[in-house]
């Protein structure tokens, strides 16, 4: 089930992930219930699995993802489209609270 969460609005979550010895910080946009778009300078190869970390309600949330596609935008930044491997209720709670806060 790959329902789109967004219409023309973009919902973003601040995430961090490890790339070798580096900690990368980026904004992950929610594309569908099971997909995120991450704009970054450092991309993992396609089919790589890694963990994203986000803080929500003072709790650390771990989101395991797998890279589905790599893109380059007009500004020259790389973009990863990733699948959320084990969707958690927490991720949709974050999305719903962002919608409630921004568009209520």
Backbone as a printed PyTorch tensor [residue, N CA C, xyz], in Angstrom:
tensor([[[  0.8480,  -1.1720,   0.0000],
         [  0.0000,   0.0000,   0.0000],
         [  0.8900,   1.2300,   0.0000]],

        [[  0.8770,   1.9650,  -1.0900],
         [  1.7670,   3.0940,  -1.2460],
         [  0.9720,   4.3730,  -1.4730]],

        [[  0.1180,   4.7300,  -0.5280],
         [ -0.6980,   5.9290,  -0.6760],
         [  0.1680,   7.1550,  -0.4960]],

        [[ -0.0730,   8.1720,  -1.3180],
         [  0.6740,   9.4050,  -1.1700],
         [  0.1570,  10.1610,   0.0370]],

        [[  1.0750,  10.6620,   0.8340],
         [  0.7290,  11.4270,   2.0190],
         [  0.5680,  12.8890,   1.6440]],

        [[  1.2920,  13.3180,   0.6280],
         [  1.3380,  14.7270,   0.2800],
         [  0.4510,  15.0630,  -0.9010]],

        [[ -0.0320,  16.2830,  -0.9180],
         [ -0.6340,  16.7910,  -2.1290],
         [  0.4160,  17.7220,  -2.7200]],

        [[  0.3050,  19.0260,  -2.4540],
         [  1.3480,  19.9330,  -2.9190],
         [  2.1800,  20.4320,  -1.7440]],

        [[  1.8760,  19.9650,  -0.5560],
         [  2.5930,  20.3770,   0.6400],
         [  3.7500,  19.4210,   0.8910]],

        [[  4.8070,  19.9620,   1.4310],
         [  5.9490,  19.1200,   1.7440],
         [  6.0890,  19.0160,   3.2590]],

        [[  6.2100,  17.8140,   3.7490],
         [  6.3990,  17.5610,   5.1690],
         [  7.8220,  17.0860,   5.3760]],

        [[  8.5560,  17.7690,   6.2320],
         [  9.9550,  17.4270,   6.4360],
         [ 10.2420,  17.0940,   7.8900]],

        [[ 11.1670,  16.1710,   8.0670],
         [ 11.6140,  15.7390,   9.3830],
         [ 13.1310,  15.8840,   9.4060]],

        [[ 13.6710,  16.4820,  10.4560],
         [ 15.1150,  16.5820,  10.5960],
         [ 15.6450,  15.2190,  11.0320]],

        [[ 16.5680,  14.6530,  10.2490],
         [ 17.1220,  13.3280,  10.5420],
         [ 18.6460,  13.3770,  10.5580]],

        [[ 19.2210,  12.4090,  11.2340],
         [ 20.6720,  12.2240,  11.2320],
         [ 20.9540,  10.7680,  10.8750]],

        [[ 22.1050,  10.5410,  10.2450],
         [ 22.5240,   9.1870,   9.9240],
         [ 24.0400,   9.1500,   9.8520]],

        [[ 24.5730,   7.9640,   9.9880],
         [ 26.0270,   7.7730,   9.9470],
         [ 26.4550,   7.3950,   8.5400]],

        [[ 27.5310,   8.0360,   8.0760],
         [ 28.1320,   7.7230,   6.7810],
         [ 29.6160,   7.5220,   7.0440]],

        [[ 30.0230,   6.2790,   7.2190],
         [ 31.3980,   5.9980,   7.6330],
         [ 31.5960,   6.5190,   9.0380]],

        [[ 32.5970,   7.3840,   9.2250],
         [ 32.8630,   7.9770,  10.5360],
         [ 32.1480,   9.3140,  10.7200]],

        [[ 31.3840,   9.7320,   9.7240],
         [ 30.7020,  11.0280,   9.7750],
         [ 29.2540,  10.8840,  10.2080]],

        [[ 28.7730,  11.9060,  10.8930],
         [ 27.3510,  11.9960,  11.2180],
         [ 26.7670,  13.0480,  10.2890]],

        [[ 25.8060,  12.6580,   9.4830],
         [ 25.1860,  13.5710,   8.5230],
         [ 23.8320,  14.0160,   9.0440]],

        [[ 23.5390,  15.2810,   8.8340],
         [ 22.2420,  15.8250,   9.2130],
         [ 21.5510,  16.2860,   7.9470]],

        [[ 20.2750,  15.9770,   7.8240],
         [ 19.5510,  16.3030,   6.6020],
         [ 18.0650,  16.4300,   6.9070]],

        [[ 17.3400,  16.9310,   5.9520],
         [ 15.8890,  16.9640,   6.0440],
         [ 15.3460,  15.8340,   5.1870]],

        [[ 14.4740,  15.0410,   5.7740],
         [ 13.8150,  13.9580,   5.0470],
         [ 12.3780,  14.3750,   4.8130]],

        [[ 11.9780,  14.4190,   3.5750],
         [ 10.6010,  14.7630,   3.2220],
         [  9.7930,  13.4790,   3.1160]],

        [[  8.6220,  13.5050,   3.6750],
         [  7.7440,  12.3420,   3.6250],
         [  7.0520,  12.3540,   2.2660]],

        [[  7.2710,  11.3000,   1.4810],
         [  6.6900,  11.2000,   0.1400],
         [  5.4340,  10.3360,   0.1530]],

        [[  5.5210,   9.1730,   0.7420],
         [  4.3650,   8.3010,   0.9220],
         [  4.4750,   7.6980,   2.3170]],

        [[  3.5520,   6.8210,   2.6470],
         [  3.5890,   6.1850,   3.9610],
         [  4.8650,   5.3950,   4.1780]],

        [[  5.4610,   4.8970,   3.1100],
         [  6.6390,   4.0410,   3.2430],
         [  7.8700,   4.5660,   2.5290]],

        [[  7.8450,   5.8250,   2.0710],
         [  8.9930,   6.3690,   1.3490],
         [  9.3300,   7.7650,   1.8570]],

        [[ 10.6300,   8.0220,   1.9150],
         [ 11.1420,   9.3370,   2.2840],
         [ 12.0760,   9.8150,   1.1860]],

        [[ 12.1880,  11.1290,   1.0550],
         [ 13.1290,  11.7410,   0.1300],
         [ 14.1460,  12.4870,   0.9850]],

        [[ 15.4300,  12.1680,   0.8100],
         [ 16.4810,  12.7900,   1.6120],
         [ 17.4110,  13.5610,   0.6850]],

        [[ 17.4980,  14.8690,   0.8880],
         [ 18.4240,  15.6970,   0.1150],
         [ 19.7210,  15.7990,   0.9160]],

        [[ 20.8340,  15.4690,   0.2710],
         [ 22.0970,  15.3740,   0.9900],
         [ 23.2770,  15.5560,   0.0450]],

        [[ 24.4470,  15.7260,   0.6050],
         [ 25.6770,  15.7880,  -0.1870],
         [ 26.3310,  14.4080,  -0.2960]],

        [[ 25.9790,  13.5010,   0.6310],
         [ 26.5760,  12.1570,   0.6380],
         [ 25.4850,  11.1090,   0.4930]],

        [[ 25.5290,  10.3670,  -0.5980],
         [ 24.5180,   9.3380,  -0.8480],
         [ 25.1080,   7.9450,  -0.6930]],

        [[ 24.2980,   7.0580,  -0.2120],
         [ 24.6460,   5.6500,  -0.1740],
         [ 24.3490,   5.0460,  -1.5460]],

        [[ 24.9970,   3.9500,  -1.9010],
         [ 24.6690,   3.2680,  -3.1590],
         [ 23.2340,   2.7140,  -3.1330]],

        [[ 22.6800,   2.4920,  -4.3060],
         [ 21.3380,   1.9190,  -4.4060],
         [ 21.3160,   0.5640,  -3.6980]],

        [[ 20.2170,   0.2790,  -3.0590],
         [ 19.9430,  -0.9380,  -2.2860],
         [ 20.6710,  -0.9930,  -0.9430]],

        [[ 21.4140,   0.0540,  -0.5850],
         [ 22.0460,   0.0950,   0.7370],
         [ 20.9800,   0.2440,   1.8100]],

        [[ 21.2290,  -0.3830,   2.9490],
         [ 20.3430,  -0.2450,   4.1060],
         [ 21.0770,   0.5240,   5.1900]],

        [[ 20.3860,   1.4450,   5.8270],
         [ 20.9810,   2.1870,   6.9300],
         [ 19.8660,   2.7270,   7.8180]],

        [[ 20.2590,   3.2710,   8.9610],
         [ 19.2890,   3.7890,   9.9240],
         [ 19.3020,   5.3050,   9.9390]],

        [[ 18.1060,   5.8740,   9.9740],
         [ 17.9180,   7.3050,  10.1920],
         [ 17.4990,   7.4860,  11.6360]],

        [[ 17.8830,   8.6070,  12.2210],
         [ 17.5020,   8.9030,  13.6000],
         [ 16.8210,  10.2540,  13.6390]],

        [[ 15.6790,  10.3170,  14.3090],
         [ 14.9290,  11.5560,  14.4660],
         [ 14.5010,  11.6660,  15.9230]],

        [[ 14.3350,  12.8940,  16.3800],
         [ 13.8450,  13.1060,  17.7390],
         [ 12.4170,  13.6240,  17.6460]],

        [[ 11.5380,  12.9680,  18.3730],
         [ 10.1270,  13.3440,  18.3790],
         [  9.6050,  13.2020,  19.8000]],

        [[  9.0130,  14.2580,  20.3140],
         [  8.5070,  14.2690,  21.6970],
         [  9.5760,  13.8100,  22.6870]],

        [[ 10.7960,  14.3310,  22.4970],
         [ 11.9330,  14.0320,  23.3780],
         [ 12.3440,  12.5630,  23.3610]],

        [[ 11.9600,  11.8280,  22.3260],
         [ 12.3410,  10.4230,  22.1930],
         [ 13.1130,  10.2430,  20.8880]],

        [[ 14.1440,   9.4060,  20.9390],
         [ 14.9150,   9.0780,  19.7430],
         [ 14.2080,   7.9700,  18.9880]],

        [[ 13.9570,   8.2170,  17.7120],
         [ 13.2730,   7.2330,  16.8690],
         [ 14.2520,   6.7580,  15.7980]],

        [[ 14.3700,   5.4620,  15.6550],
         [ 15.2330,   4.8520,  14.6530],
         [ 14.3530,   4.3630,  13.5090]],

        [[ 14.7100,   4.7630,  12.2850],
         [ 13.9550,   4.3740,  11.0970],
         [ 14.9150,   3.6590,  10.1470]],

        [[ 14.7130,   2.3800,   9.9190],
         [ 15.5670,   1.6130,   9.0130],
         [ 15.0430,   1.7790,   7.5870]],

        [[ 15.9460,   2.1610,   6.6870],
         [ 15.5590,   2.4370,   5.3060],
         [ 16.4860,   1.7220,   4.3300]],

        [[ 16.0190,   1.6230,   3.0780],
         [ 16.8300,   1.0800,   1.9920],
         [ 16.7220,   2.0330,   0.8090]],

        [[ 17.8730,   2.3520,   0.2060],
         [ 17.9070,   3.2830,  -0.9240],
         [ 17.2560,   2.6370,  -2.1370]],

        [[ 16.2720,   3.3350,  -2.6970],
         [ 15.5830,   2.8420,  -3.8860],
         [ 16.1090,   3.5230,  -5.1500]],

        [[ 16.3650,   4.8360,  -5.0500],
         [ 16.7350,   5.5930,  -6.2420],
         [ 17.6060,   6.7730,  -5.8450]],

        [[ 18.5300,   7.1630,  -6.7170],
         [ 19.3670,   8.3410,  -6.5250],
         [ 19.0540,   9.3470,  -7.6160]],

        [[ 18.9150,  10.6030,  -7.2370],
         [ 18.6180,  11.6780,  -8.1800],
         [ 19.5340,  12.8580,  -7.9090]],

        [[ 19.6570,  13.7530,  -8.8620],
         [ 20.3950,  14.9980,  -8.6800],
         [ 19.4450,  16.1410,  -9.0410]],

        [[ 19.3120,  17.1130,  -8.1310],
         [ 18.3870,  18.2150,  -8.4050],
         [ 19.0980,  19.3260,  -9.1830]],

        [[ 18.3370,  20.3730,  -9.5000],
         [ 18.8720,  21.4610, -10.3210],
         [ 20.0150,  22.2060,  -9.6380]],

        [[ 20.0150,  22.2180,  -8.3070],
         [ 21.0690,  22.9090,  -7.5590],
         [ 22.3350,  22.0700,  -7.4530]],

        [[ 22.2940,  20.8420,  -7.9400],
         [ 23.4550,  19.9670,  -7.8960],
         [ 23.5230,  19.0920,  -6.6590]],

        [[ 22.5280,  19.2110,  -5.7860],
         [ 22.5020,  18.3550,  -4.5910],
         [ 21.9810,  16.9780,  -4.9620]],

        [[ 22.4770,  15.9800,  -4.2530],
         [ 22.0100,  14.6170,  -4.4570],
         [ 20.7640,  14.3670,  -3.6230]],

        [[ 19.9320,  13.4910,  -4.1190],
         [ 18.7000,  13.1300,  -3.4300],
         [ 18.5720,  11.6180,  -3.4350]],

        [[ 18.2470,  11.0640,  -2.2590],
         [ 17.9950,   9.6350,  -2.1510],
         [ 16.5070,   9.4390,  -1.8890]],

        [[ 15.8900,   8.5540,  -2.6470],
         [ 14.5350,   8.1210,  -2.3340],
         [ 14.7040,   6.7840,  -1.6350]],

        [[ 14.2070,   6.7040,  -0.4000],
         [ 14.4130,   5.5030,   0.4070],
         [ 13.0780,   4.8980,   0.8230]],

        [[ 13.0710,   3.5840,   0.9360],
         [ 11.9080,   2.8520,   1.4440],
         [ 12.0920,   2.6190,   2.9340]],

        [[ 11.0500,   2.8610,   3.7040],
         [ 11.0680,   2.5480,   5.1250],
         [ 10.8120,   1.0460,   5.2360]],

        [[ 11.7770,   0.3140,   5.7790],
         [ 11.6880,  -1.1540,   5.7810],
         [ 10.7260,  -1.7010,   6.8230]],

        [[ 10.6870,  -1.0960,   7.9650],
         [  9.8090,  -1.5660,   9.0340],
         [  8.9870,  -0.3830,   9.5130]],

        [[  7.9110,  -0.0430,   8.7800],
         [  7.1350,   1.1490,   9.1600],
         [  6.6850,   1.0610,  10.6120]],

        [[  6.8940,   2.1590,  11.3030],
         [  6.5250,   2.2310,  12.7010],
         [  5.3580,   3.1820,  12.8720]],

        [[  4.5840,   2.9290,  13.8660],
         [  3.4900,   3.8350,  14.1980],
         [  4.0470,   5.2250,  14.4910]],

        [[  5.2530,   5.2780,  15.0830],
         [  5.8650,   6.5570,  15.4390],
         [  6.0760,   7.4580,  14.2280]],

        [[  6.4670,   6.8840,  13.0960],
         [  6.7010,   7.6880,  11.8990],
         [  5.4130,   8.3590,  11.4510]],

        [[  4.3170,   7.6280,  11.4220],
         [  3.0450,   8.2350,  11.0140],
         [  2.5460,   9.2100,  12.0810]],

        [[  2.8710,   8.9890,  13.3560],
         [  2.5430,   9.9590,  14.4000],
         [  3.2460,  11.2810,  14.1340]],

        [[  4.5190,  11.2000,  13.7400],
         [  5.2760,  12.4120,  13.4230],
         [  4.6270,  13.1380,  12.2580]],

        [[  4.3200,  12.3970,  11.1950],
         [  3.7000,  12.9960,  10.0020],
         [  2.3650,  13.6540,  10.3630]],

        [[  1.5430,  12.9480,  11.1030],
         [  0.2310,  13.4970,  11.4730],
         [  0.3550,  14.7220,  12.3610]],

        [[  1.3420,  14.7400,  13.2620],
         [  1.4950,  15.9200,  14.1200],
         [  2.0040,  17.1170,  13.3280]],

        [[  2.8740,  16.8710,  12.3310],
         [  3.3460,  17.9670,  11.4690],
         [  2.1720,  18.5510,  10.6890]],

        [[  1.3440,  17.6760,  10.1480],
         [  0.1580,  18.1460,   9.4150],
         [ -0.7300,  18.9800,  10.3330]],

        [[ -0.9660,  18.4890,  11.5470],
         [ -1.8300,  19.1940,  12.4940],
         [ -1.2500,  20.5610,  12.8660]],

        [[  0.0660,  20.6340,  13.0880],
         [  0.6950,  21.8810,  13.4850],
         [  0.7370,  22.8940,  12.3580]],

        [[  1.0980,  22.4660,  11.1660],
         [  1.3200,  23.3920,  10.0570],
         [  0.0630,  23.7720,   9.2880]],

        [[ -0.8890,  22.8540,   9.2370],
         [ -2.0160,  23.0830,   8.3290],
         [ -3.3630,  23.0580,   9.0170]],

        [[ -3.3760,  23.1890,  10.3430],
         [ -4.6380,  23.1690,  11.0720],
         [ -5.3690,  24.4950,  10.9410]]])
